[in-house]
Amino acid sequence: MSTDNAAQDRDFVVVPASVVGDVLASIGKEAKGMVESLYIEAAQGNLVNPDSLFLRPDQERRERIIALPAYVAGDAPAMGIKWISSFPENLRLGLPRASALIALNDVRTGFAKAILEGAQISGHRTALSAAVGAEALRDGDQNVQKLAVIGTGYISRTTLAVLADLGWSCRTVAVHDLDESRARAFAADSAEFAGALSSSVTTAPTLQEALRDADLVLFATTAVVPHASEPGWFKPGAVVLHMSLRDLEPTAMSGATHVVDEVSHALREKTSLALAVEQGTVNRESIVAVGDYLRGVARPDRGKVAIYAPFGLGSLDIALAALVLDRSRGAEGVVTVPGFQAVS
């Protein structure tokens, strides 16, 4: 090992939120392509993506921290872990519900080489997952008559922004939140993060009204138990992006096409889909990986409700973080710590 390489192996890079946000804003279509490629790899069983680990300080409360490790092979190999917390009560304090960091390791030596602010990467990855699933299940059709948005937090804002950036259009967007003031604020601010998506963003006083006649539905709530029970609330042929995973009761899932990122991951931690499989409402063998649509093995049935519930693969977070790290080199605000590693 040369002296220069040895010195670089001891360095450690810190990428703060401001830099992460700037990079994410500039790599939309490239990042989407990366997500699609990884979903195809997942469908073929080619990912090294261990089960996520949940830390719950109090089993009676909603706070949790999740660890998602992964190794991504290929032309740009990456290795690391996402450590993401969800503390819903933060919203009462005027703070974001989620915060995260992503640690990356050198794939050659295993040394820790970087840490990046992870909440934006995680949110962007979730939004890209939603966009990829929507496009696959709508057979490439990016023109929506009505989009229903259930939940008005960071994930919903990021998803609408990503859809707009990728060229989607919606005639109207109906927004529903249990907190009506949050729904009104979301609608009022929508021009800032999704102005190119739709010029008509309104609030809906009830969940049923928001869902009525919606071609595309986005669930991005903090629900921990199912609360939507009626399959008839969904328009025939609607694509439901069930990003928050725990909104739908088994009865609401009957008769639909069920799509996930990876089946075994999606049937964990009391997700709606896991409960539906346990109760016999959904047959496990009928669940399809989104990668099968992307590689042409499966075809969407546009006359049938499709419910897409990606559990969240750490591989996507790690690959996206590695891409952000690469594109952030030399950016103002990035901090390099020389000699961070103890190398004797």
N, C-alpha and C positions, 0 to 999 in steps of 0.2 A: 504494500500500500504506500502510495506516495505521501510526502509530507502534506501537500495541498489537500489531498483527499482525506487524510486523517484529521486535518484541521476542520474541514467542512463537516465531517461526521460528528464533530463535537458541537457544532453550531445548532441553534434552535430558533425557529421563526414564530413570531406571534402576529396574526392577522386580525385586526380589530373590526368592529361592526361596520364602520364607515367604508373601509376598503372592500369588505365582503359585499356590501350593498352595491357599490359601484360596479364591481366585476359581474355580479349576477344580472345587473341591468343590461349588460353588453353581450351576453352569451346565450340568449333565449333559444334560438333554433338549434345551436350546437348542443346545448344542454338537453333539449328535447330528444335529439337523435341519440344521445348517450343513454337516456332513460329507456328509449325503445330498444336499443341494443341489449341492455341489461335485462329487460323483461323477456326478451327472446332467449337469452342465456338461462334465465330462471326457469322458463318453460321446458327447457331441455335438460334441466338438472345440473347445470354447469357452474353454479355459484357456490362459493364458500361463504355461507351466510348463517351462522349459528343462531339459535333462538335468542330473542331479546330477553333481558333480565329485568324484572320489575322490583324496585325498592319502594315499599310503602311504609313510611314511618309509623302510621297509624292505620290499621285495617278498617277502621270505622269512618275514615275520612277520605276525601278524593285526591289528596296530594300524593304524587308519585314521582319517582325519577326512574328513567329507563336507560339501560345500557344496550347499545346495538353494535356489536363488533362485526367486522367483515374483511374479507380479502377479495380484491378484484384483480383478475389476471388480464392478459391481453397485451396490446401494444403500449398501454399506459397503466401498468400495474400499480395498485394502491392498497394500503393496509392501515387499519385504524379502528377507532371506536367513537360512536356518538354517545354523549351523556346528556340527556335532555330531561328537564323537570317540567312538570305540569302542576301548578298551584293555582287553581281557579279563584281562590279568594284574593289573589293579587289584584284582580280587576276592581275590587272595592277600594284598593289602595292607590288606584291610578297607575298600576304597573301591569306589564304584559303577563298573561297567564303562563306562557312558556319561556324558558331560557335554556340555552344549551351551549356546549362547546364540542368541538370535534378535534380529537388528537390523531395525528397521522404518524406512522412509523416508516422508517426506511425499509423497503422490501428486501434489500440486500443484507443489511446488518441487523434489522430489528430495532435499531435505536429510534427513540422518539425524535421526530424532526420538526414538528410544527403543531401549533394549536390555533384553531380558527374559531371566531364567534360562530356558533352553530345554529342559533334560532332562525336566522334568515336562510341559511342553507337548508335546514330542515323544512321550513315553510315553503321555500321555492321548490324543493324536491317534491313535496306533497302536491303543490299546484301543478307541477309538470306531470306528475302521476295522474292527476285528475284530467288534464288536457289530453294526455296520451290515451287514457281509457275512453274518454268521450269521443275522440276522433275514431278510435277503433270500433266502438260500438255503434256509432252513427255512420259507419262506412265512409269516413272522410268528409262528411257534410258538416261544415263549420257555421252554417247559417241557421240560427235558432229563432223560432217565433217567440217563445216565452221561456225564460230561465227563472226558476225558483231558487232563492238562496235562503237556506234555513240556518241561522246562526250568523252573527255579524262581527266575528273576531278577526284576528290577523290572517288565519288561513283563508277565510272567504275573500278578504281584500286582496291577498296575494294571488289567489286563484283567478279572480276576475282580471287582475292586472296581467297575468300571464296569458290568459285567453285573448285579451285585447292585443297583446304583443304578438301573438301567434296568428292573428288575422281573423279571429272569430267575430261574429256579429250577432246581436240579439235585438229583436224588435222591441221587446220589453223585458224588464227584470223586476220580479216581485220579491220583496225582502220581508222575512219574518224573523222575529226574535222575541223571546219571552219578555225581555226588557224593551218596551216600545220606544223608549228614548234612544236606546242604542240603534234600533232599526231606523229611526228617523235620522239620526246622525250619519249612519252608513249611507242612506239614500242621498242625503244632502252633500256628502263628501265624495260621492262616487265619481264625479267628473275628474277628480284628482288622480284616481288610481285605475279607472276603467272607462274614461271618457270615450275612447275609440270603440268600446264594446257595444254600448247602447246609450241612446239619448233619453230613454224613458226608464227611470228607476223609481219604483213606487214601493210603499210598504203595504203589507197585508196583515190585518188584525188577527187572523187565525192561521194555523198550519194548513188546514184544509183549503182555505181560500188561496193561499200561496201556491199550493200544489195543483190547483184546478187548471187543467189544459196546458200544464207545463211540459214542454218537449224535453227539457233538460233540468235536472234537479241537483242541487248541491247541498248536502248535509255536512255542516262543519260546526258542530256544537260541542258543549262540554258535558253532554248527557252521559251518565254512567249506567243507566237502566233504560230499556226501550220505552218509548212513549207514543209511537205512531203505530196504529193497529189495523188500519183498513187498506187492503190492496186496491180497492176501488177508488182511492184518492189519487192514484197515479193514472195518467193518461195512457191508453194502449200505445205501445211503442216508445214510451218515455225511457230515457237513460237516466238512472239515478246514481249520482256520484256520492256514495255513502262513506265519506272520508272520515267521519267521526265514529263509525263502526258500531255504535250502540244505540241508535235511534229507533230501529224498526223491530216491532214485535214479530214473532214467527208468522202470525196470521197475515201480516202485511207483506210477507216475502213469498207467499204461496203463488205458484204459477208463473214465477219470473225466471229469467235466465240469470244465473249467478256467476259473477266473474271476480277473480281475485288476482293478486300478484303472485302468490305462492300458496298452495292449498293448506299445507300443514301449518304455516305461520298464521293464516287467516282464521283458523279454528282454535284459537287460544284466547285466554283471558276474558271469557264470557262475552265475546262479541255477539252481535245479533245473529250472525251467520252460524256461529258455534251453537247457540241456543236452538236455532231452527233445525240444525242437523241432529242435535240431541233429542229433540221432540219429534223428529220424523217429518217435519214440514218440508225440509229440503234434503234431497238425496246427495250424499257426499260425492258420489261418482258422477253426478251431473254438473259439478262445479268446474268451471273452465278457467285456466290461467290466461291472463290478458295477452301474454306472449304468443299463445296459440293463434289469436286473432292477428297479431302483428306479423306472424310468419306464414299466414294463409292456411293454417290447419283447420281453423274454425271460421265461420262466417256469421255475421250478426243477423238476427231475425228482427227486422225493423218494425214488425207488427206486434212484438211482444215486449213487455217491460223488461229491461235489463238493469240489474242492480250490481254495481261495481264497488267492491269493498276491499281496497288494498290495505293490508295490515301495516305495511311500511317495511321495506327491506333496507337493512343497514348498508348493503352494497351500494345503493343509490346515493346515500349520504356521503359515503367514503369516496366514491368516484367523483361526485360533484365537488366535494371539498378539495380533492387533489387537483381538479381542474381550476378551481378558484385560486388555490395556492400557486399554481403555475402561472396564471394570468396576472397575479398580483405582484410578481417579482419586480422590485424597483419602485413600487408605488409608495407615495408619501403616506406615512402612518404605519407601514409595516416595520416591525421591530425584529432585529436579529440579535440574539444573545450569544456572543462568542464563548466557546469553551463550556457550554452548558453540560455536556456529557462528562461523566467521570471515566476517562479512558487512560489506562495505565500502560 
